[in-house]
């Protein structure tokens, strides 16, 4: 694997992790192979005994996927990365690999719907205790982590309402309780927030989002320190097989070359859109980390170097008004994906967070008028015009 020295982020996004064959290709090679061969039976035995390095089987490792993993480890500042088939495969594997019956998990309540289901429904089926806390309430974290725990799971900013969690404080409390901390960093991206610098042990991503960034393929990533990755995560990963395909890895590698350019431009657009929405009399509340009106603005600016591509807002008039607004869009598209070059809007109460129930949505501030907007690469003024004409049609 490449020993590319660390440079600034924009350079690492282009060059880190490259493996060149003896053909000296410029673009990363796409290795569409399930298996690899050996010169002899003795060599195969040595490879399986970990005595010599050699690719064995693409469920375990693949050169194209390995290039993506090496690049992501460099830009995250992690020892190791393993790429997974989807973002949820990354979350599931990172959570389950070190737990057993009798383990205890504490999680921030504000989680993506499928992550919420893992904590609320899946873990108890295996005899694993789970407890939710309000992510912004340090007293609640302190109380929950006053007894031993094995794992803490959180998102910051959260999906969909952009709630923040104090990473440094929660990591300190979790470690004192004996827990590792797993952070879903998909909204902030490694461009604007690096959880391991605040004490997090594991970072997970849906690479489907900003890393591909063009709505083409699915993928995920788990990043962490060498000992945990090798001793805890790798056996689970190798034997359960949530592996990313080489083709998807190749597409995401191409996406990463423009990652910083795209996300920086999208973030600037998102801030402009958020300021417009905040000023609209038809919008009850607009949340964006860099706005002074965000209830955790100070914390966001301590942890993040930029606001990101997501805007959360609540239109007055509930579900009917939210649907009328979305149906009136001419540029913005209705989709539950995010991080795309195209601007996408979704209604969390009836899509991504439908199955957590009305009571839980109310606790999370996900009203029937709430909309999550992923800002793309269109001209921000055109997006503002689109929002303005759509808002004009909302009674």
N, C-alpha and C positions, 0 to 999 in steps of 0.2 A: 504494500500500500504506500501511497505517496507520503514523503516526509516534507511536504511543502511547509516552509516556515510561515509563521503567522504574520500577516500584513493587516492593513486596514480592511474594514468590512467589505467595501466595494470590490477590492482586489480578491479577497478570499471567496466571494461569491462567484467569481469567474474561475479561479485557479485552484482553490483548495481541494484536496482529495483525489486529484486526477491519477488514473492508472493508464499508462500508454502501453500498447502492445509493441512487438518488434516492427510493426508496420508504421509506427510513429504517426498515427492519425491525430488530427487536430481536435475534432469533436469527439466527445466521449463515445466509446464503442458500446454497442448494444449487444449484450450476450444473451441471446434467446436460446438457452439450453437448460434442460432440467438437470443433467448430470455432467460429470467430468470423468476423464479416464486416467489410468495410472500406468506407468511404464512396466510395473511388475506387481505380482501379488504381495511381495514384500513391501513395496512402496505403499500399496493400499493399507496394509496393516499398520505401517508407521504413521500414515496420515490419520487413521482412526484412533491411534494411540496418542495423537497430538505431539508426535515426535518431530514431524516436519510440516511446514505450512503448505497447504494445497487445498484448492476448492474441491468439495466433495459432491454437494447436491444443492440445488438452488433453494430448497427449503431452509437449508442451514446458512448459506452465504452464496452470493453471486457477484461477479466483478462489477457489473453496472450498479447493483444495489449498494455494494461496498463503497463505490465512489460517492454516492449520495450520502451514505452514513458518515463517511469521513468529512465531507463538506459541512454537514449539519453540526457535527461535533465541534468543528473549528469555529463556526459562526456563533454557536451557543456558548462556547467556553466549557464544554463538557469533556470528560475523558473518553466516553464511548457513546455511540448511537446505534440503535437497531431500528430499521424501517419496517413498517407493518402495512397490511393491506388497506386499512382505513384508519381514520382517527379514533373511532370507537374501539377498534382492535388494539390500538395503542393504550387507551385508557384501561380497557379490560385487562390486558396482560400486565400492565404496570401495577394495577391494584391487586389482582388475584395471585400473582406469582409468589408473593411472600406471606400469604395469609393461610390460615387453617381454622378448623372448628375451634372456637374459644377465643379467636382473635377479636380485636375491637377497633373499629374505624370511626373517626370523627370527621365530618364533612361540612363545608359551608353549604347552607341551604340553597343558595343561588347557584345552581348547576344546570347545564344543558339537560334537556329532558331525558335522554338515554343514560347520561351519567347519574342523574337523580334516581333512575330506575335501578341501576346497578347497586347503589347504596341502600335504597329503601326496600327493594324486593329481592334482588339476586343474593346479596350477601347473607341475609338472614336464612335463606334456604340451605346454606352450607354451615349453619351454626355460628356465623360471624355476627357479633353485635355491631350495630351501626347507630350513630347519633348525629342529628343535624343541629347546627347552630347558625345564628345570624352572623354572617361573615364580617360585618362591620362592628360587631359588639365584642370588644376584647374581654369584657367581664364574662360573657358567655363562653368564649374560648377558654378562659382561665378555669372556669368551673368544669367544663367538659374534660379538660386535660389535667385536672387535679388528681385523676386516677390514671393508671397505666393505659396506654393505647399503643397500637401497632402501626397505624397509618392515618395520615391526615390528607384529605383530598379537597382541593379548592380551585376555583377559577378567579382570576383578577386581571382585567375587568371581567365581570361575569356576563354570561349570555342569558337573557337579552338586554337587561336594564343597566349594564355597565356599572355594577356595584364593585367597590374596591375592598380588598383585604390587606391589612398591614402585614406584609410578608415577613419582615424582620421579627416583629413581635410574635406572630403565630408560629414561626419556625422555632424560635427560642422556647416557647411553651411546649411545642410538640416534642422537641428533642429531650426536654426535661422529663416528659412523660414516657420516653422510650420509643416514640413514633418516628417514622420517616415521613417526609412531606412530599406529596406529588402535586405539582401545579400544572394545570392546563393553561398554557400561555398563548392560545391561538389568537385571541383578540389583540393582544399587545404586539405579538410577533417578537422574535429575537432582535429585531431592529430597535424596538422601543422599550423593552423590558427583559432583563435576564435574571430570572428568579434565583438561580444558584448563587448569584452574588449577594442575595439577601438570606441565604441559608437553606434554600430548598435542596432536597436530595435528588429529585427526579423531575424532569420536565417532559410534558407530552404535547404533541401537536396533531392536528389534522392537516396534513400536507396538501389535502384537497383544496384548502382555502388559499391563503396568500402565496404559498410556495409554488404550487402550480399556477394559481391565480388567473386561469383562463377557462375554467369550467370544463376541463378535459378528462382528468383521471382522478381516481381515489388514491389516498395514501395516508399514512400516519408515521409518527416517529416517537421513540422513547429514548431519552438521553439521561445519563447519570454518571456516577463515579465508577471507576473501573472495578472495584471489588464487588459492589452490589450488582453491577451489570453482568459480571462473569459468574458470580456464585449464586445469585438469586434469580435474576431475570433470564439469563441465557438458557439454563436447563428447561425452564417453562416455555420459552420462545421456541427452542429447538424441537421440543417434543409435542407441542400443540399446534404449531404451524401457521401462525397469523402473518404469513410472509408477504411482502410486497413483490409484485411481478417486476421483472427486469424492464419491461416496456414502460410501466408506470414510473419506475425510478428514473428512466432516461428522460421522460417528458418533464418530470419535476426538476431534474438537473438543468434542463433548458429553461424552465421557468425561473429558477434561482438566479440565472444570469441577469435578469431584469428585475429581480425582487425589490431591491432598494429603490430603483427608479420608480417602479409602479407604486409601492406602498407610500413613499414620501409624497408623491403627487396625489394619491388617493386621500391621504391624511389631510393634506392642505385643503382639498376639496370638501372633505367631511367637516372640517372646522368652519368653513364658509357656509355650508348648508346648515350646520347646527346653529350658527348665529342668526341666520334667516328664520329658522323654525322657532327659535326662542323669542323672536320679536312678533310672531304671528298671534293675533288675538284668538285664533281658533285652535291653538295648541296650548294644552293645559300645562305641560312640562316638557322640557327637552333636556336630555342628558348627553353630555360629551365631556371627556376628562379635562380638556383644557379650558372649558367654560368656568368662570368664577362661580356660576350658579350651581355647579355640580356639588352635591352635599359632601363629597370627599375630595374636592379639588386639590387641597393641600397635600393629602396623601398621594393622590395620583401623580402630582408633579414631583414628589420625592422619589417615587418608584419608576416613573415612566419618563422617557425623553421625548415623547410625542403622543398625540391623542389617539392615533389609530384610525381605521377606516370605517368604524361603526358608529352610528348615531341612533339613540333610542328616544322616541318621543310619544306623547299621548295626545291624541286629537280629542277635542271636546265632542261629546255626543255618543261615546261608546262604540260598540261593534258596528252599528249601522253607519256611523260617520267614518270609521276607519275603513270599512269596506268601500264606501262611496269614494273616499279619497284614493284608495289603491286602484279601484276600477277606472278612475279618471286619468291615471298616469299615461303619458304618451311616450316618454323616454324610459323611465324607471320600470323595471320588469318585476312581476310578482314571482318570487322564488324563495325557497328556504335555504339556499346556499348563501355563502358570503365570501368576501375576499376576492371577488371576481373583477375583471376589468369592466364589466357591465354593472351598472347600479341595480341592486336587487332589494326588494322590500318584502317583508313577511309579517304576518299577524300572529305573534307567538301564542296567544290564547287558543287559537284554533289550529295551530300547526305544531311547531317545535315543542311547545309546553302544554299541549292539550291534555295529555294523559296523566299529568301530575295532579289534576283536579282543581276545581275552582277555589277551594279553601287554601291550598298550597300556593296557587297563583296570587291570591290576595295577600298572603304573607310576603310574597316576593315583590309586590308592587306591580305585577303584570296585569294591568286592567284590560277590559274589553276594548278600550280605545288605544292600547299600546301598539306601536309599530316599530320594528327593527329595520333600519335602513343601512345597507352596505353600500358605501359610496364607491363608484368605479372611476374610470379614467375619462369620462365625458367632461366637457367644459363645465366647471361648477356653476357658471352663470346660466347655462342651459338647464342644469338640474334644478336650480332655484326657480327658473321660469316654469319648469314642469310642476314643481311643488306648488307654486303660486296659483297656476291655473287650476290645479286639482283642488286646492284648498278653497278656491272661489266657488267651486261646485258643491261644497259641503255646507249643509244647512245647520 
